[in-house]
Amino acid sequence: MLVAERYERIVQLVNERGSIRVSELSELCLVTEETIRRDLDRLERAGRLLRSHGGAVSVKDHQSQQQPEIPYSEREITHAEEKKRIAHEAIKLILPNDRILLDASSTAWYMASNVPDIPLTVLTNSIKVAIELSSKEKIQVISTGGILAARSLSYVGPLAERSLDAYHVDKAFLSCKGVHLQRGISESNELQARVKQKMIGMADQVIVLADSSKFGVQAFTHVADLDDVDTIITDRRLSEDTLNYLTERAIIVTTV
């Protein structure tokens, strides 16, 4: 099998199954697991799939119009190491007695898992974040309520949006499906985008948590322009050109 044919076979298998492991691709393509890992890296850079822990997941939903959300269990393992590093770096920005907002991203959940038990008020639309923080006695947790989006375990809809109108926070930590240098921050569907628009509007400081695979991506629904973002925390694979562009826009960028 030629390299180009193997690439097409890998993309076909990932799209058909939604996700697939390196070991399985190795057997089906008759090459070593190391070769498959290199193939997946190249295909991810080309935007044809997304790497996950131990394999790859399909990006065909990202290329459709109104995109269904990726299930939380899948997001939790996609780029997990990068997300954990980003979360640990984001925690450094939290001060005692801060009022903060955490969205329903897996990176926000990693933050909730590792944030120290210090006096904080945390507003969230995430069930998993709220549960994670419930054991920390000094942290007051406020949940938005609303319509439960089962795939992301988050609250969305008019009630969630109205509840956000009642609050103001020092810092909002949120992720997204895409960060486009010209078109800004985007989400996979309108309900999630509307909630995040509210989150951005109620915060003194907006911190976007996005691994490098999300840059250059424009998902279905616009959330905000880059001018609305104060800080971006990402991983070290962000290109130098992108880093320079963001810095010129007066956005603080931290790579980990």
N, C-alpha and C positions, 0 to 999 in steps of 0.2 A: 504493500500500500504506500503510495506516494505521500509526502508530508501534507500537501494540499488536500488530498483525499482524506487523510486522517483528521485534519482540522474540520472538514465538512461532516465527517462521521461523528466526531465528538459533539459538535453543535447540534446535529440532528438528534443524538441520543439525549442530550441535556434538555432540549426543547420538548421532546416526546415525554420524558419522565418527570420534568420539572426540576429534579435534582439527581445527581449521581455521584458515586464515590470514585476516588482515584483508582483503587484496587480493581473495581469493576471495569473501568475504562481500559485499564492495563490489559485485562484478560480479553476484552472484546476487540481491542485494536492490536493485540499481539506485540506490545512494546513494554518497556520497563515502566515502573511507576514514576521514576525520576523524569523520563521522557514526557509522560503525561502531565506532570506538574509544570514542566517548561511549556508544554503546549497550552495548558490552561492559563498560564501567565500571559502568553502572547495573545490568546483569544480574549482575555479580559481587557488587555490594553486596547484591543481593536473594538471593544464594546460589544462582543458577541455573546458573552456570558459573564457571570459573576463568580468569583472564587468563594468558596465556603470552607469551613474547617474540614479538611479531609476530602474535598471534592469540588463540585461546581453546581450552581443553580442557574435556571433559565432567566434571560432578560426579555423574553418575548412579551411579557406583560407590560414592561416598560415601553415597548414599541407600539403598543395598542393605544387606543384613545382613553376612554375612561377605564383606568387600570384597577383591578382588584388589589387589595392590600396583600403583601407577603405575610403569611402566617407568622405569629410571634416566635414560634418554635424554630422557624427557619431563619428569621432575622437574628435570633440569638446566637447562631453559630456562624453566620456570614461575616467574614472579616472580624472574628471575635477578638483576636489578640490586639488588632489596631484599636478597636472600640474600647477595650479595657484600658489601654494606655491613654487614650483620649479622655476617658472618664476620670482616671487618676489625676491627669493634668487639670481638668476642669474643677475638681474638688479643691485645688489649691486657691481658686478664686473666691471660695466661700469663706466669709468671716462670721464670727459669732454674732447672733441676733439679726443676721440677714433675713430678709423675706425673699424667697426664691421660687421660681417656677421650674418644674421638671415636666417635660412632655412624656409621651408614651413610647419613646424610642427605646431600643435595647441598650443604647449607650447611657440614657438617663437611668435605666434600671441598674446598670453597673455602678453608676454614681451613687444611687440610693443604697446599694449593697455595701459600699466602702466609705461613705461619708461618716465622719466621727459623730458620736452622740454629743453634740454641742447645742446650745440654744439656737433654734432656727424655726422659722415658719416656712413650710413647704406646701405650695399649691400645685396640684397635679390632676391630670385627666387620665392617669394610668392606674389600673387596678394593681398591677404588679409593683409599681413604685410605692403605692400607699401601703400595701401589705409588707413590703420590705422595710419600710420606715416605722411600722407599727411597734416594733420591739425596742425602738430607741426613745427612751423616756423624755429626753429634753427637747425632742423635735415635735412641734405641732404640725399635724398633717391636715390639710383641707382638700377634699376631693370635689371635683366639679359636679359630678352627676351628669345625667344626660342619657342619650341612646348608646347602648353598649355595642361597639364595633368588635365582634367576636374574634376576628382574625388578629387584631392588634391589641385586644384586651384594653381598649381605651373608650372613653366617653366622648361622644361628638353630638352635633345637632344643636337646635336652638337653646335648649336648657343649659348645655355646657357653655355655649357662647354667652348667654345672659349672665351666668354665674361668674364668668371671667370679668364682665363689666364692673362687678362690685369690688374688685380688688386692684391694688397697685403693688408691684414688686420691685425690689432692687435689681434683680438679675433674672433673666429668663434663659434657661439652657434648653435648646431644642435641636433636633436633627431634622432631616428632610430626605427626599428621594433624589433631588438634583441641585447642584450649584453651578449655574451657568454664568459666565463672566459678563455677558450682555443682558441676559434675560432674568437673572437673579435666582432666587430660591423657589423651588417648586415641589409639589406633592403629587401623589398618585391619584388622589380623588378629591372632589370638592369639599366634602365634609371635613376631612382632615385639614385641608388648606384653610378653610374658614376659621377653624379653632386656632390654628397657628398664627393667622393674621391677628386675631384678638390677643394672643399671647405677646406678640411683638409690640402691639400698641400699648400694652399695660406695663412695660418694663423700662427702667432707666437704662439698663444695659442688656444688649442682646448678644448672647454667645451661641454660635452655631457649632455643633459637634458633627463633623462630617469626615469620614475617611476618604482617601484620595480617589477611590473608585467613583465617587458621586460627582466629581468635578467634570464639567463639560456635558453633563446630563441635563436635559430639559424634560421633566415629567409633565403630566397632563395639565395640572392646575397651578397657576402662578400664586405664590405666597407673598413674596416681598422682593423689593429691589435690594441690591447689595448695599446701597446707601443706608438702609435700615439696620444693617449689621455692624456691631462694634468690634467683635472678636470672632475669629474662626480658629478652632483647634482641630488639627488634622494629623495625618501621619507623614512620615518623611519621604514617601513616594510622590508627593506633590511636585509637579514640575517647577523648575526655576522660573520659567516665564510666567506661570500662573501666580507664583509667590510674589514676583515683582509687580505684577499688575495689581494684585490686592493691596500690597503695601503702598503703591502709588495712590490708591483710593482711600488711604488713611484707615484701613482696616488692620487691626492687630492680628497677626497670624502666628500661631505657635504650632510647631511640628514636633511630634513625639515618636 
